[in-house]
Amino acid sequence: MTQSPISRDPEVMGGAAVFTGTRVPLQTLLDHLEAGDTIDEFLAGYPSVKREQVVAFLESAKDRLVATLS
């Protein structure tokens, strides 16, 4: 994925971090995962988000967390 999976724009969802090209906040994915939903269940509810965006976001978050703990 060459484009960032995350974008912020004060005109979109009040500047919350969203999946690029959508109005779906990243927090929505995290809330679903915390509740025990699978990525497929999340994607079924938010068809504007692509699986590649979710995977890229989670990989980036993992890499940042590991870097801060190293």
Biopython code that builds the backbone (N, CA, C, O; Angstrom):
import numpy as np
from Bio.PDB.StructureBuilder import StructureBuilder

atoms = [
    (1, "MET", "N", (0.859, -1.173, 0.000)),
    (1, "MET", "CA", (0.000, 0.000, 0.000)),
    (1, "MET", "C", (0.904, 1.234, 0.000)),
    (1, "MET", "O", (1.688, 1.435, 0.927)),
    (2, "THR", "N", (0.791, 2.052, -1.038)),
    (2, "THR", "CA", (1.650, 3.222, -1.144)),
    (2, "THR", "C", (1.064, 4.431, -0.450)),
    (2, "THR", "O", (1.812, 5.278, 0.038)),
    (3, "GLN", "N", (-0.238, 4.535, -0.394)),
    (3, "GLN", "CA", (-0.899, 5.660, 0.276)),
    (3, "GLN", "C", (-1.101, 5.297, 1.746)),
    (3, "GLN", "O", (-1.376, 4.146, 2.085)),
    (4, "SER", "N", (-0.960, 6.297, 2.605)),
    (4, "SER", "CA", (-1.155, 6.047, 4.027)),
    (4, "SER", "C", (-2.585, 5.567, 4.265)),
    (4, "SER", "O", (-3.525, 6.094, 3.670)),
    (5, "PRO", "N", (-2.748, 4.574, 5.132)),
    (5, "PRO", "CA", (-4.101, 4.096, 5.434)),
    (5, "PRO", "C", (-4.870, 5.052, 6.341)),
    (5, "PRO", "O", (-6.070, 4.888, 6.562)),
    (6, "ILE", "N", (-4.157, 6.059, 6.864)),
    (6, "ILE", "CA", (-4.732, 6.979, 7.844)),
    (6, "ILE", "C", (-4.683, 8.396, 7.305)),
    (6, "ILE", "O", (-3.703, 8.804, 6.682)),
    (7, "SER", "N", (-5.752, 9.142, 7.551)),
    (7, "SER", "CA", (-5.731, 10.560, 7.206)),
    (7, "SER", "C", (-6.444, 11.356, 8.294)),
    (7, "SER", "O", (-7.264, 10.831, 9.046)),
    (8, "ARG", "N", (-6.105, 12.628, 8.350)),
    (8, "ARG", "CA", (-6.751, 13.573, 9.267)),
    (8, "ARG", "C", (-7.053, 14.834, 8.490)),
    (8, "ARG", "O", (-6.213, 15.337, 7.745)),
    (9, "ASP", "N", (-8.245, 15.334, 8.667)),
    (9, "ASP", "CA", (-8.662, 16.558, 8.000)),
    (9, "ASP", "C", (-9.686, 17.217, 8.917)),
    (9, "ASP", "O", (-10.665, 16.578, 9.302)),
    (10, "PRO", "N", (-9.479, 18.473, 9.272)),
    (10, "PRO", "CA", (-10.427, 19.141, 10.163)),
    (10, "PRO", "C", (-11.850, 19.159, 9.618)),
    (10, "PRO", "O", (-12.807, 19.326, 10.374)),
    (11, "GLU", "N", (-11.990, 18.986, 8.302)),
    (11, "GLU", "CA", (-13.314, 18.996, 7.672)),
    (11, "GLU", "C", (-13.978, 17.613, 7.666)),
    (11, "GLU", "O", (-15.151, 17.489, 7.313)),
    (12, "VAL", "N", (-13.233, 16.584, 8.054)),
    (12, "VAL", "CA", (-13.766, 15.219, 8.046)),
    (12, "VAL", "C", (-13.783, 14.696, 9.475)),
    (12, "VAL", "O", (-12.732, 14.560, 10.101)),
    (13, "MET", "N", (-14.940, 14.410, 9.979)),
    (13, "MET", "CA", (-15.123, 13.851, 11.320)),
    (13, "MET", "C", (-14.401, 14.674, 12.387)),
    (13, "MET", "O", (-13.843, 14.130, 13.341)),
    (14, "GLY", "N", (-14.423, 15.986, 12.207)),
    (14, "GLY", "CA", (-13.831, 16.877, 13.202)),
    (14, "GLY", "C", (-12.335, 16.714, 13.378)),
    (14, "GLY", "O", (-11.794, 17.075, 14.423)),
    (15, "GLY", "N", (-11.659, 16.179, 12.378)),
    (15, "GLY", "CA", (-10.211, 16.013, 12.455)),
    (15, "GLY", "C", (-9.759, 14.698, 13.075)),
    (15, "GLY", "O", (-8.562, 14.479, 13.258)),
    (16, "ALA", "N", (-10.706, 13.820, 13.401)),
    (16, "ALA", "CA", (-10.331, 12.515, 13.954)),
    (16, "ALA", "C", (-9.570, 11.719, 12.898)),
    (16, "ALA", "O", (-9.802, 11.892, 11.701)),
    (17, "ALA", "N", (-8.675, 10.858, 13.329)),
    (17, "ALA", "CA", (-7.967, 9.980, 12.403)),
    (17, "ALA", "C", (-8.962, 8.986, 11.817)),
    (17, "ALA", "O", (-9.664, 8.282, 12.543)),
    (18, "VAL", "N", (-9.007, 8.946, 10.486)),
    (18, "VAL", "CA", (-9.932, 8.060, 9.773)),
    (18, "VAL", "C", (-9.161, 7.232, 8.764)),
    (18, "VAL", "O", (-8.016, 7.546, 8.440)),
    (19, "PHE", "N", (-9.788, 6.175, 8.267)),
    (19, "PHE", "CA", (-9.214, 5.430, 7.162)),
    (19, "PHE", "C", (-9.309, 6.306, 5.928)),
    (19, "PHE", "O", (-10.375, 6.840, 5.621)),
    (20, "THR", "N", (-8.201, 6.456, 5.222)),
    (20, "THR", "CA", (-8.116, 7.332, 4.065)),
    (20, "THR", "C", (-9.241, 7.031, 3.070)),
    (20, "THR", "O", (-9.511, 5.879, 2.729)),
    (21, "GLY", "N", (-9.885, 8.114, 2.620)),
    (21, "GLY", "CA", (-10.958, 7.984, 1.634)),
    (21, "GLY", "C", (-12.304, 7.623, 2.235)),
    (21, "GLY", "O", (-13.270, 7.393, 1.508)),
    (22, "THR", "N", (-12.373, 7.571, 3.571)),
    (22, "THR", "CA", (-13.626, 7.218, 4.250)),
    (22, "THR", "C", (-13.904, 8.232, 5.356)),
    (22, "THR", "O", (-13.126, 9.157, 5.586)),
    (23, "ARG", "N", (-15.018, 8.037, 6.024)),
    (23, "ARG", "CA", (-15.342, 8.809, 7.216)),
    (23, "ARG", "C", (-15.368, 7.878, 8.432)),
    (23, "ARG", "O", (-16.024, 8.169, 9.432)),
    (24, "VAL", "N", (-14.656, 6.766, 8.336)),
    (24, "VAL", "CA", (-14.644, 5.755, 9.397)),
    (24, "VAL", "C", (-13.438, 5.995, 10.294)),
    (24, "VAL", "O", (-12.301, 5.820, 9.855)),
    (25, "PRO", "N", (-13.667, 6.395, 11.548)),
    (25, "PRO", "CA", (-12.553, 6.633, 12.469)),
    (25, "PRO", "C", (-11.806, 5.343, 12.820)),
    (25, "PRO", "O", (-12.401, 4.270, 12.916)),
    (26, "LEU", "N", (-10.497, 5.474, 13.009)),
    (26, "LEU", "CA", (-9.695, 4.332, 13.441)),
    (26, "LEU", "C", (-10.215, 3.785, 14.767)),
    (26, "LEU", "O", (-10.181, 2.579, 15.013)),
    (27, "GLN", "N", (-10.689, 4.681, 15.603)),
    (27, "GLN", "CA", (-11.204, 4.272, 16.906)),
    (27, "GLN", "C", (-12.343, 3.265, 16.757)),
    (27, "GLN", "O", (-12.528, 2.406, 17.620)),
    (28, "THR", "N", (-13.098, 3.363, 15.681)),
    (28, "THR", "CA", (-14.198, 2.424, 15.454)),
    (28, "THR", "C", (-13.657, 1.012, 15.290)),
    (28, "THR", "O", (-14.217, 0.067, 15.846)),
    (29, "LEU", "N", (-12.575, 0.857, 14.534)),
    (29, "LEU", "CA", (-11.951, -0.462, 14.395)),
    (29, "LEU", "C", (-11.481, -0.966, 15.747)),
    (29, "LEU", "O", (-11.741, -2.113, 16.109)),
    (30, "LEU", "N", (-10.791, -0.119, 16.493)),
    (30, "LEU", "CA", (-10.275, -0.541, 17.793)),
    (30, "LEU", "C", (-11.393, -0.937, 18.742)),
    (30, "LEU", "O", (-11.256, -1.900, 19.497)),
    (31, "ASP", "N", (-12.499, -0.202, 18.709)),
    (31, "ASP", "CA", (-13.655, -0.549, 19.552)),
    (31, "ASP", "C", (-14.216, -1.913, 19.169)),
    (31, "ASP", "O", (-14.563, -2.709, 20.042)),
    (32, "HIS", "N", (-14.308, -2.187, 17.876)),
    (32, "HIS", "CA", (-14.811, -3.486, 17.415)),
    (32, "HIS", "C", (-13.892, -4.616, 17.846)),
    (32, "HIS", "O", (-14.353, -5.652, 18.327)),
    (33, "LEU", "N", (-12.591, -4.416, 17.672)),
    (33, "LEU", "CA", (-11.647, -5.463, 18.074)),
    (33, "LEU", "C", (-11.690, -5.693, 19.578)),
    (33, "LEU", "O", (-11.628, -6.832, 20.039)),
    (34, "GLU", "N", (-11.795, -4.616, 20.336)),
    (34, "GLU", "CA", (-11.877, -4.734, 21.793)),
    (34, "GLU", "C", (-13.122, -5.504, 22.222)),
    (34, "GLU", "O", (-13.108, -6.230, 23.216)),
    (35, "ALA", "N", (-14.192, -5.335, 21.461)),
    (35, "ALA", "CA", (-15.445, -6.032, 21.773)),
    (35, "ALA", "C", (-15.426, -7.494, 21.326)),
    (35, "ALA", "O", (-16.374, -8.235, 21.583)),
    (36, "GLY", "N", (-14.339, -7.913, 20.652)),
    (36, "GLY", "CA", (-14.230, -9.304, 20.236)),
    (36, "GLY", "C", (-14.626, -9.562, 18.795)),
    (36, "GLY", "O", (-14.640, -10.713, 18.361)),
    (37, "ASP", "N", (-14.949, -8.517, 18.043)),
    (37, "ASP", "CA", (-15.292, -8.697, 16.636)),
    (37, "ASP", "C", (-14.040, -9.027, 15.833)),
    (37, "ASP", "O", (-12.931, -8.638, 16.200)),
    (38, "THR", "N", (-14.230, -9.738, 14.750)),
    (38, "THR", "CA", (-13.129, -10.038, 13.848)),
    (38, "THR", "C", (-12.977, -8.885, 12.845)),
    (38, "THR", "O", (-13.851, -8.026, 12.720)),
    (39, "ILE", "N", (-11.857, -8.894, 12.145)),
    (39, "ILE", "CA", (-11.668, -7.900, 11.086)),
    (39, "ILE", "C", (-12.745, -8.066, 10.027)),
    (39, "ILE", "O", (-13.263, -7.074, 9.514)),
    (40, "ASP", "N", (-13.093, -9.304, 9.689)),
    (40, "ASP", "CA", (-14.145, -9.529, 8.694)),
    (40, "ASP", "C", (-15.479, -8.952, 9.143)),
    (40, "ASP", "O", (-16.215, -8.391, 8.330)),
    (41, "GLU", "N", (-15.798, -9.082, 10.414)),
    (41, "GLU", "CA", (-17.048, -8.505, 10.922)),
    (41, "GLU", "C", (-17.018, -6.986, 10.826)),
    (41, "GLU", "O", (-18.011, -6.363, 10.450)),
    (42, "PHE", "N", (-15.881, -6.392, 11.164)),
    (42, "PHE", "CA", (-15.740, -4.940, 11.035)),
    (42, "PHE", "C", (-15.918, -4.518, 9.583)),
    (42, "PHE", "O", (-16.665, -3.584, 9.290)),
    (43, "LEU", "N", (-15.233, -5.205, 8.675)),
    (43, "LEU", "CA", (-15.311, -4.847, 7.260)),
    (43, "LEU", "C", (-16.717, -5.008, 6.702)),
    (43, "LEU", "O", (-17.121, -4.245, 5.825)),
    (44, "ALA", "N", (-17.458, -5.975, 7.187)),
    (44, "ALA", "CA", (-18.843, -6.160, 6.730)),
    (44, "ALA", "C", (-19.703, -4.959, 7.102)),
    (44, "ALA", "O", (-20.621, -4.590, 6.369)),
    (45, "GLY", "N", (-19.401, -4.356, 8.239)),
    (45, "GLY", "CA", (-20.175, -3.202, 8.686)),
    (45, "GLY", "C", (-19.710, -1.885, 8.088)),
    (45, "GLY", "O", (-20.445, -0.898, 8.101)),
    (46, "TYR", "N", (-18.493, -1.869, 7.566)),
    (46, "TYR", "CA", (-17.905, -0.644, 7.008)),
    (46, "TYR", "C", (-17.277, -0.968, 5.653)),
    (46, "TYR", "O", (-16.053, -1.021, 5.534)),
    (47, "PRO", "N", (-18.100, -1.182, 4.641)),
    (47, "PRO", "CA", (-17.583, -1.621, 3.336)),
    (47, "PRO", "C", (-16.697, -0.600, 2.621)),
    (47, "PRO", "O", (-16.021, -0.953, 1.654)),
    (48, "SER", "N", (-16.684, 0.637, 3.066)),
    (48, "SER", "CA", (-15.812, 1.634, 2.432)),
    (48, "SER", "C", (-14.350, 1.458, 2.848)),
    (48, "SER", "O", (-13.450, 2.006, 2.213)),
    (49, "VAL", "N", (-14.118, 0.693, 3.915)),
    (49, "VAL", "CA", (-12.753, 0.426, 4.385)),
    (49, "VAL", "C", (-12.260, -0.854, 3.719)),
    (49, "VAL", "O", (-12.978, -1.852, 3.663)),
    (50, "LYS", "N", (-11.040, -0.815, 3.221)),
    (50, "LYS", "CA", (-10.445, -1.989, 2.567)),
    (50, "LYS", "C", (-9.607, -2.783, 3.573)),
    (50, "LYS", "O", (-9.004, -2.221, 4.487)),
    (51, "ARG", "N", (-9.589, -4.085, 3.379)),
    (51, "ARG", "CA", (-8.800, -4.960, 4.254)),
    (51, "ARG", "C", (-7.337, -4.488, 4.311)),
    (51, "ARG", "O", (-6.719, -4.497, 5.375)),
    (52, "GLU", "N", (-6.800, -4.084, 3.173)),
    (52, "GLU", "CA", (-5.411, -3.635, 3.123)),
    (52, "GLU", "C", (-5.179, -2.441, 4.046)),
    (52, "GLU", "O", (-4.111, -2.317, 4.646)),
    (53, "GLN", "N", (-6.175, -1.562, 4.162)),
    (53, "GLN", "CA", (-6.047, -0.411, 5.056)),
    (53, "GLN", "C", (-5.985, -0.865, 6.512)),
    (53, "GLN", "O", (-5.175, -0.363, 7.291)),
    (54, "VAL", "N", (-6.837, -1.810, 6.871)),
    (54, "VAL", "CA", (-6.865, -2.314, 8.246)),
    (54, "VAL", "C", (-5.537, -2.982, 8.578)),
    (54, "VAL", "O", (-4.958, -2.726, 9.634)),
    (55, "VAL", "N", (-5.053, -3.836, 7.683)),
    (55, "VAL", "CA", (-3.800, -4.549, 7.920)),
    (55, "VAL", "C", (-2.641, -3.557, 8.020)),
    (55, "VAL", "O", (-1.796, -3.678, 8.907)),
    (56, "ALA", "N", (-2.599, -2.581, 7.117)),
    (56, "ALA", "CA", (-1.513, -1.591, 7.150)),
    (56, "ALA", "C", (-1.548, -0.789, 8.449)),
    (56, "ALA", "O", (-0.500, -0.524, 9.038)),
    (57, "PHE", "N", (-2.737, -0.402, 8.900)),
    (57, "PHE", "CA", (-2.854, 0.339, 10.158)),
    (57, "PHE", "C", (-2.373, -0.511, 11.329)),
    (57, "PHE", "O", (-1.602, -0.033, 12.160)),
    (58, "LEU", "N", (-2.814, -1.756, 11.407)),
    (58, "LEU", "CA", (-2.431, -2.615, 12.522)),
    (58, "LEU", "C", (-0.931, -2.917, 12.506)),
    (58, "LEU", "O", (-0.302, -2.968, 13.563)),
    (59, "GLU", "N", (-0.359, -3.114, 11.331)),
    (59, "GLU", "CA", (1.087, -3.354, 11.245)),
    (59, "GLU", "C", (1.870, -2.122, 11.692)),
    (59, "GLU", "O", (2.878, -2.238, 12.391)),
    (60, "SER", "N", (1.404, -0.947, 11.287)),
    (60, "SER", "CA", (2.063, 0.298, 11.690)),
    (60, "SER", "C", (1.974, 0.488, 13.204)),
    (60, "SER", "O", (2.954, 0.855, 13.852)),
    (61, "ALA", "N", (0.794, 0.235, 13.756)),
    (61, "ALA", "CA", (0.610, 0.374, 15.207)),
    (61, "ALA", "C", (1.507, -0.611, 15.953)),
    (61, "ALA", "O", (2.104, -0.262, 16.971)),
    (62, "LYS", "N", (1.602, -1.837, 15.449)),
    (62, "LYS", "CA", (2.469, -2.848, 16.066)),
    (62, "LYS", "C", (3.927, -2.400, 16.029)),
    (62, "LYS", "O", (4.636, -2.486, 17.032)),
    (63, "ASP", "N", (4.371, -1.920, 14.860)),
    (63, "ASP", "CA", (5.756, -1.494, 14.719)),
    (63, "ASP", "C", (6.079, -0.345, 15.673)),
    (63, "ASP", "O", (7.151, -0.325, 16.277)),
    (64, "ARG", "N", (5.170, 0.599, 15.810)),
    (64, "ARG", "CA", (5.403, 1.737, 16.714)),
    (64, "ARG", "C", (5.456, 1.274, 18.164)),
    (64, "ARG", "O", (6.294, 1.743, 18.934)),
    (65, "LEU", "N", (4.579, 0.369, 18.538)),
    (65, "LEU", "CA", (4.574, -0.135, 19.909)),
    (65, "LEU", "C", (5.868, -0.880, 20.215)),
    (65, "LEU", "O", (6.481, -0.661, 21.260)),
    (66, "VAL", "N", (6.282, -1.756, 19.308)),
    (66, "VAL", "CA", (7.519, -2.511, 19.511)),
    (66, "VAL", "C", (8.715, -1.565, 19.606)),
    (66, "VAL", "O", (9.613, -1.776, 20.421)),
    (67, "ALA", "N", (8.727, -0.521, 18.772)),
    (67, "ALA", "CA", (9.837, 0.447, 18.793)),
    (67, "ALA", "C", (9.901, 1.179, 20.125)),
    (67, "ALA", "O", (10.992, 1.443, 20.631)),
    (68, "THR", "N", (8.754, 1.509, 20.698)),
    (68, "THR", "CA", (8.766, 2.235, 21.971)),
    (68, "THR", "C", (9.180, 1.339, 23.128)),
    (68, "THR", "O", (9.655, 1.835, 24.150)),
    (69, "LEU", "N", (9.012, 0.042, 22.987)),
    (69, "LEU", "CA", (9.363, -0.895, 24.054)),
    (69, "LEU", "C", (10.790, -1.410, 23.932)),
    (69, "LEU", "O", (11.304, -2.054, 24.846)),
    (70, "SER", "N", (11.425, -1.125, 22.802)),
    (70, "SER", "CA", (12.795, -1.623, 22.578)),
    (70, "SER", "C", (13.830, -0.692, 23.173)),
    (70, "SER", "O", (15.028, -0.959, 23.076)),
]
sb = StructureBuilder()
sb.init_structure("model")
sb.init_model(0)
sb.init_chain("A")
sb.init_seg("    ")
for serial, (resi, resn, name, xyz) in enumerate(atoms, 1):
    if name == "N":
        sb.init_residue(resn, " ", resi, " ")
    sb.init_atom(name, np.array(xyz, "f"), 0.0, 1.0, " ", f" {name:<3s}", serial, name[0])
structure = sb.get_structure()
